[in-house]
């Protein structure tokens, strides 16, 4: 017998992870753009933004490993 509740939880969990991945990706792009824009005016802030972007990228890579590199999109 198929356990529908477990399957539903697995699908819901995957959707949540995909949404989180999209949110992290947008944050990563914003941080990289900020770092680039700050490069000419404030080196310290640029470095800090790059550091934060690196941390976000690490989180993205962990999620990518967990859910796989699928092209699925959360509806």
C-alpha positions in Angstrom: 0.0 0.0 0.0 1.3 3.4 -0.9 1.8 5.9 1.9 0.3 9.1 0.3 1.0 11.2 3.4 4.7 10.5 3.2 4.8 11.1 -0.5 2.9 14.4 0.0 5.4 15.5 2.7 8.3 14.6 0.4 6.9 16.7 -2.5 6.1 19.6 -0.2 9.5 19.5 1.3 11.1 19.5 -2.1 9.0 22.5 -3.2 10.1 24.4 0.0 13.7 23.6 -0.8 13.3 24.7 -4.4 11.7 28.0 -3.2 14.5 28.5 -0.7 17.1 27.8 -3.4 15.5 30.5 -5.7 15.5 33.0 -2.8 19.2 32.3 -2.0 20.1 32.6 -5.7 18.5 36.0 -5.9 20.2 37.1 -2.7 23.6 35.8 -4.1 23.1 37.9 -7.3 22.2 41.0 -5.3 25.3 40.6 -3.0 27.6 40.1 -6.0 26.2 43.1 -7.7 26.6 45.2 -4.5 30.2 44.0 -4.2 30.9 45.0 -7.8 29.3 48.4 -7.4 31.1 49.1 -4.1 34.5 48.1 -5.5 35.3 51.7 -6.6 34.0 53.5 -3.5 34.4 51.3 -0.4 36.7 48.3 -0.6 35.8 47.1 2.9 32.1 47.0 2.2 32.8 45.4 -1.2 34.9 42.6 0.5 32.2 42.1 3.2 29.5 41.8 0.5 31.7 39.3 -1.4 32.2 37.3 1.8 28.4 37.2 2.5 27.9 36.1 -1.2 30.4 33.3 -0.7 28.4 32.1 2.4 25.2 32.2 0.4 26.8 30.3 -2.5 27.9 27.6 0.0 24.3 27.3 1.2 23.1 27.1 -2.4 25.6 24.4 -3.2 24.4 22.4 -0.2 20.8 22.7 -1.3 21.8 21.8 -4.9 23.3 18.6 -3.5 20.3 17.7 -1.4 17.6 18.2 -4.0 19.7 17.5 -7.1 20.4 19.8 -10.0 16.9 19.5 -11.4 15.3 22.2 -13.5 12.1 21.8 -11.4 10.3 25.0 -10.4 8.0 25.4 -7.6 4.5 26.5 -8.6 
